[in-house]
Amino acid sequence: MLFLHPWVLLFLLLPILLLLWEGAWRQDTTALPFDHAAHRRRRVLGGLLRGASVLPALLLAVAVVLLAGPQRMGGPRQIRELTNIEICLDVSGSMGWPLARGANLVRYEAAMEAIAAFTDQRRGDACGLTIFGGETIRWTPLTKDLDAIRQATPFLDPTRQPPHMRSTRIGGALRACLATLSQEEDGDRMIVLVSDGESQDLGGGEAGKVGRELSDADISLFAIHIGDGDAPAQLYEVVGPTGGHVYAAHDSSGLEQIFAHIDEMQPAKLKPASPQPLEWYFPFAVTGLILLSLHGCALLGLRWTPW
């Protein structure tokens, strides 16, 4: 057994002294009339009287133990290893188009809904949000407060972006995410890229170069092409070296399934951790209540001094 404040146990000397007083040192010197009369020994009553007399000392001992903060060691446990996830979201003008022909939901709205569901599944991990078009903006730093990403939705509407955000430069955005994740020493690193078009800065072998840079930094890249058609070939070039995967989403349900698949491919990792001390007040509190009840009953008439 452990104690949060072990020094408090020094006060157990007080109930010990009271017990010694009741059991060995106390002497009844006041003579009463019945002391001179002949009477039989009543062993049961005598035992009850002696027991009632030590109840206050036992109650004091229980109070001292409770004040000391009793603890016990918990069982084996596992803690979640941190995964640093940077969500790289395209907010160029085309992300404001319908998700597919005839669809009412635009690409950006479907992407943010799926990202919100994904972050809910990754509670305990650190997620950040980087948006890009022609330029890159680190919108939300890596944080375990994943609601911060959900709250960003009203401010990132592609139809409200300035002119310099209307083009698509995936390479620059990935390098910005690389710089962010490289600063994190603990945990795995992952980038989830969501875009709907070809990049203007991944041609001429640049895609493979960016992929190798991510691989050298131990960063896994998962790319999601949202909208009509197949994913551009340059996405496969940049994703290949990282060991990630390229997906194509044509509707909102498919997009949610993709994020669920990413969650399965990069599951949360658990590692053993040393047991932690836990509060252990219950048995002592119950003991104190029982002793207090007995003491209350004893005060109704079970005492050494006669009526």
Number of C-alpha atoms within 10 A of each C-alpha: 8 15 19 14 13 13 9 15 16 10 15 17 12 14 20 15 13 19 19 14 13 16 14 9 10 11 9 6 6 6 8 10 6 8 9 8 8 7 8 6 8 8 9 9 11 12 11 13 15 16 17 20 20 18 19 16 19 20 19 18 19 21 16 19 21 20 15 19 18 21 16 15 14 12 10 10 12 12 12 14 16 18 20 24 26 26 23 26 26 32 29 29 20 21 27 17 19 19 25 18 10 7 12 10 15 18 28 29 21 20 23 18 15 21 21 18 14 18 23 13 15 18 14 18 21 20 25 24 23 24 21 26 27 21 16 24 14 17 16 17 15 21 17 17 15 21 13 16 20 16 10 14 14 9 9 17 16 21 15 14 15 12 11 12 21 20 20 26 22 30 21 20 24 25 16 18 25 21 13 17 23 14 8 12 9 10 14 19 22 24 25 23 23 27 29 27 23 18 20 13 15 20 12 9 12 15 22 20 16 23 25 19 17 27 19 11 14 17 25 23 27 25 23 23 22 28 25 16 13 14 21 15 11 18 27 19 20 30 24 20 20 22 13 21 18 20 19 21 25 17 20 22 11 15 23 20 14 20 21 16 12 18 15 10 11 14 12 17 13 12 9 11 11 12 13 13 16 15 15 17 15 11 9 15 15 12 14 19 13 13 18 16 11 14 19 14 12 17 10 8 11 18 15 12 7 7 5
